Amino acid sequence: MGNSALFIAVFLACAVEAVEALTIVLAAGIGRGWRSALTGLLAGLLTLTVIVAALGPAVAAIPLDVLRLVVGGLLLIFGLQWLRKAILRASGYKALHDETAAFESALAAAQDSPAPSGSGLVPDWYGFTLAFKGVVLEGLEVVFIVLTFGSNQRNVGLAAVAAMTAVLVVAAAGVAVRAPLARVPENGMKFVVGVMLTAFGMFWGAEGAGAHWPGSDLALLVLIPGVGLYAVILVAVFRRRGLRKQLADKRADAQKGSPA
């Protein structure tokens, strides 16, 4: 796996998480006040930094074959979950993720919560907690992606740069528009990231178990399109089934409504 592929994979995955974290921080800032929200944001980033500093060396010390086997299994679980949801959304069996709706829901909850209580840097503990939890929960997935991809390729530094770049790009866009990034094709990005995580999980898991891929890293150029094609076929099959079910339901309703 080349440095370019590592950077792109980490960047896309972290960008999705950054969009969701941004939505929560915006809701906390607009609904409860920016001082508490920004303090919660900084506290969350500090917590994630400590986690990376603590876990990074420990993960890097694991033997490469063991690391690839463990990371491959985890990425398969993680990637298949993303891919399953993306396929269901694309085929109409699950509602598309709407960042605007998520923002409005979080904002309404923030505005309806008890009156601010606090002082100093944290005049409102609800806003602080909302921003802190959003950053840490979404950030933990970023940490997982950075550590697994970076440690497996023995290049945590590049993975961290890719993650930081994604976060900065999303944050800059959010500050510029001061709104949730509803126009970002998040559902499409999740589909692509699900495909990539699944393919990398298969690749590294097999290598960790002792298998040797033909062409070494070049096998990813077959695995990634192969997983993507299979996912697209599943979307087409599920859409067809959904259309057939809709037609059958309409016919059944028509027959019930027709006179005997």
C-alpha positions as CSV (number, residue, x, y, z in Angstrom):
1,M,0.0,0.0,0.0
2,G,1.6,3.3,-1.1
3,N,1.7,6.5,0.8
4,S,-0.9,8.1,-1.6
5,A,-3.4,5.3,-0.9
6,L,-2.8,5.5,2.8
7,F,-3.3,9.3,2.8
8,I,-6.5,9.1,0.7
9,A,-8.1,6.3,2.7
10,V,-7.4,8.0,6.1
11,F,-8.4,11.4,4.8
12,L,-11.8,10.3,3.5
13,A,-12.7,8.3,6.6
14,C,-11.7,11.1,8.9
15,A,-13.5,13.7,6.9
16,V,-16.8,11.8,7.4
17,E,-16.2,11.8,11.2
18,A,-15.2,15.4,11.2
19,V,-18.4,16.5,9.5
20,E,-20.5,14.8,12.2
21,A,-18.4,16.2,15.0
22,L,-18.7,19.7,13.4
23,T,-22.5,19.4,13.4
24,I,-22.5,18.7,17.1
25,V,-20.1,21.5,18.0
26,L,-22.1,24.0,15.9
27,A,-25.3,23.0,17.7
28,A,-23.6,23.5,21.0
29,G,-22.2,26.8,20.1
30,I,-25.3,28.3,18.5
31,G,-27.7,26.8,21.1
32,R,-25.7,27.3,24.3
33,G,-22.9,29.8,23.6
34,W,-19.5,29.6,21.9
35,R,-17.2,29.9,24.9
36,S,-18.4,26.7,26.5
37,A,-18.6,24.9,23.1
38,L,-15.1,25.8,22.1
39,T,-13.8,24.9,25.6
40,G,-15.4,21.5,25.2
41,L,-13.9,21.2,21.7
42,L,-10.4,21.9,23.0
43,A,-10.9,19.5,25.9
44,G,-12.0,16.8,23.5
45,L,-9.0,17.3,21.3
46,L,-6.7,17.2,24.3
47,T,-8.2,14.0,25.4
48,L,-7.8,12.4,21.9
49,T,-4.1,13.6,21.8
50,V,-3.4,11.9,25.1
51,I,-5.0,8.7,23.8
52,V,-2.9,8.7,20.7
53,A,0.2,9.4,22.6
54,A,-0.5,6.5,25.0
55,L,-1.6,3.9,22.5
56,G,0.6,4.8,19.5
57,P,3.9,3.3,20.8
58,A,2.1,0.3,22.2
59,V,0.4,-0.5,18.9
60,A,3.6,0.0,17.0
61,A,5.4,-2.5,19.2
62,I,3.2,-5.4,18.2
63,P,4.8,-7.8,15.7
64,L,3.7,-6.9,12.1
65,D,2.0,-10.2,11.3
66,V,0.0,-10.2,14.5
67,L,-0.8,-6.5,14.0
68,R,-2.0,-7.1,10.4
69,L,-4.2,-10.0,11.5
70,V,-5.8,-8.0,14.4
71,V,-6.1,-4.8,12.3
72,G,-7.5,-6.7,9.3
73,G,-10.2,-8.3,11.5
74,L,-11.1,-5.0,13.1
75,L,-11.3,-3.2,9.8
76,L,-13.5,-5.9,8.3
77,I,-15.9,-5.5,11.2
78,F,-15.8,-1.7,11.0
79,G,-15.9,-1.5,7.2
80,L,-18.7,-4.0,6.8
81,Q,-20.8,-2.0,9.2
82,W,-20.3,1.1,7.2
83,L,-20.8,-0.7,3.9
84,R,-24.0,-2.4,5.1
85,K,-25.6,0.9,6.1
86,A,-24.4,2.6,2.9
87,I,-25.9,-0.2,0.8
88,L,-29.2,0.0,2.7
89,R,-29.3,3.8,2.3
90,A,-28.5,3.6,-1.4
91,S,-31.1,1.0,-2.1
92,G,-33.8,2.9,-0.2
93,Y,-34.2,0.5,2.8
94,K,-32.7,3.0,5.2
95,A,-33.1,6.8,5.2
96,L,-30.2,8.8,3.9
97,H,-28.1,10.5,6.6
98,D,-29.2,14.2,6.7
99,E,-26.7,16.4,8.4
100,T,-29.1,19.3,8.4
101,A,-31.7,17.3,10.3
102,A,-29.1,16.0,12.7
103,F,-28.0,19.6,13.4
104,E,-31.6,20.8,13.9
105,S,-32.3,18.0,16.3
106,A,-29.1,18.7,18.3
107,L,-29.8,22.4,18.3
108,A,-33.4,21.9,19.5
109,A,-32.2,19.6,22.3
110,A,-29.6,22.2,23.4
111,Q,-32.1,25.1,23.4
112,D,-34.6,23.1,25.4
113,S,-32.1,22.0,28.1
114,P,-31.9,23.7,31.5
115,A,-30.6,27.2,31.9
116,P,-26.8,27.7,31.7
117,S,-24.9,27.0,34.9
118,G,-21.2,27.6,35.3
119,S,-18.5,30.3,35.4
120,G,-15.2,31.3,33.9
121,L,-14.2,29.4,30.7
122,V,-17.3,27.1,31.1
123,P,-20.3,29.3,31.7
124,D,-22.6,26.5,30.5
125,W,-21.8,22.9,31.4
126,Y,-24.4,21.5,29.0
127,G,-22.8,23.2,26.0
128,F,-19.4,22.1,27.2
129,T,-20.4,18.5,27.6
130,L,-22.3,18.3,24.3
131,A,-19.3,19.6,22.4
132,F,-16.8,17.4,24.4
133,K,-18.8,14.2,23.9
134,G,-19.3,14.9,20.2
135,V,-15.6,15.5,19.6
136,V,-14.4,12.5,21.7
137,L,-17.0,10.0,20.3
138,E,-16.4,10.9,16.7
139,G,-12.7,11.5,17.3
140,L,-12.2,8.0,18.8
141,E,-13.1,6.6,15.3
142,V,-10.5,8.9,13.8
143,V,-7.9,7.7,16.4
144,F,-8.8,4.1,15.5
145,I,-8.3,4.8,11.8
146,V,-5.0,6.6,12.3
147,L,-3.5,4.0,14.6
148,T,-4.7,0.9,12.5
149,F,-3.7,2.3,9.1
150,G,-0.6,4.1,10.3
151,S,0.8,1.3,12.5
152,N,0.1,-1.4,9.9
153,Q,2.1,0.6,7.3
154,R,4.6,1.7,9.9
155,N,3.8,5.3,9.0
156,V,1.6,6.7,11.8
157,G,2.9,10.2,11.0
158,L,1.5,10.3,7.5
159,A,-1.8,8.8,8.7
160,A,-2.0,11.5,11.4
161,V,-1.2,14.2,8.8
162,A,-4.0,12.9,6.6
163,A,-6.4,12.9,9.6
164,M,-5.4,16.4,10.6
165,T,-5.8,17.7,7.1
166,A,-9.3,16.3,6.9
167,V,-10.3,17.9,10.2
168,L,-8.8,21.2,9.2
169,V,-10.5,21.2,5.8
170,V,-13.9,20.4,7.3
171,A,-13.4,22.9,10.2
172,A,-12.4,25.7,7.7
173,A,-15.5,25.0,5.6
174,G,-17.7,24.9,8.6
175,V,-16.3,28.3,9.9
176,A,-16.8,29.8,6.4
177,V,-20.4,28.9,6.1
178,R,-21.3,28.7,9.8
179,A,-23.7,25.9,9.1
180,P,-23.7,22.1,8.9
181,L,-22.1,20.9,5.7
182,A,-25.3,19.6,4.2
183,R,-23.9,19.7,0.7
184,V,-21.0,17.4,1.4
185,P,-21.8,14.0,-0.3
186,E,-21.5,12.3,3.1
187,N,-23.6,9.2,2.1
188,G,-21.4,8.7,-1.0
189,M,-18.3,9.2,1.0
190,K,-19.5,6.6,3.6
191,F,-20.1,4.2,0.7
192,V,-16.5,4.7,-0.6
193,V,-15.0,4.5,2.8
194,G,-16.9,1.3,3.6
195,V,-15.6,-0.3,0.4
196,M,-12.0,0.7,1.2
197,L,-12.1,-0.4,4.8
198,T,-13.5,-3.7,3.8
199,A,-10.9,-4.3,1.1
200,F,-8.0,-3.3,3.4
201,G,-9.4,-5.5,6.1
202,M,-9.4,-8.5,3.7
203,F,-6.0,-7.7,2.5
204,W,-4.2,-7.2,5.9
205,G,-6.2,-10.0,7.6
206,A,-5.1,-12.5,5.0
207,E,-1.5,-11.3,5.1
208,G,-1.5,-11.6,8.9
209,A,-2.7,-15.1,8.6
210,G,0.2,-16.0,6.4
211,A,-1.3,-15.6,2.9
212,H,0.6,-13.9,0.1
213,W,-1.3,-11.8,-2.4
214,P,-0.3,-12.0,-6.1
215,G,1.4,-8.7,-6.9
216,S,1.6,-7.8,-3.2
217,D,0.1,-4.3,-2.7
218,L,-1.1,-4.3,-6.3
219,A,-3.7,-6.8,-5.2
220,L,-5.6,-3.8,-3.6
221,L,-6.2,-2.5,-7.2
222,V,-8.3,-5.6,-7.7
223,L,-9.8,-6.0,-4.2
224,I,-11.1,-2.4,-3.9
225,P,-12.9,-2.4,-7.3
226,G,-14.2,-5.9,-6.6
227,V,-15.7,-5.0,-3.3
228,G,-17.2,-1.9,-4.8
229,L,-18.7,-3.7,-7.7
230,Y,-20.2,-6.3,-5.4
231,A,-21.7,-3.5,-3.2
232,V,-23.2,-1.8,-6.3
233,I,-24.7,-5.1,-7.5
234,L,-26.3,-5.5,-4.0
235,V,-27.7,-2.0,-4.3
236,A,-29.3,-2.9,-7.7
237,V,-30.7,-6.2,-6.4
238,F,-32.2,-4.5,-3.3
239,R,-33.7,-1.7,-5.3
240,R,-35.3,-4.2,-7.7
241,R,-36.8,-6.1,-4.7
242,G,-38.0,-2.9,-3.2
243,L,-39.8,-1.9,-6.5
244,R,-41.4,-5.3,-6.8
245,K,-42.6,-5.1,-3.2
246,Q,-44.1,-1.6,-3.9
247,L,-45.8,-2.9,-7.0
248,A,-47.2,-5.9,-5.2
249,D,-48.5,-3.7,-2.4
250,K,-50.2,-1.4,-4.8
251,R,-51.9,-4.3,-6.6
252,A,-53.0,-5.7,-3.3
253,D,-54.4,-2.3,-2.3
254,A,-56.1,-1.9,-5.6
255,Q,-57.7,-5.4,-5.3
256,K,-59.0,-4.5,-1.8
257,G,-60.5,-1.3,-3.0
258,S,-62.1,-2.7,-6.1
259,P,-65.9,-3.7,-5.8
260,A,-66.6,-7.4,-5.5
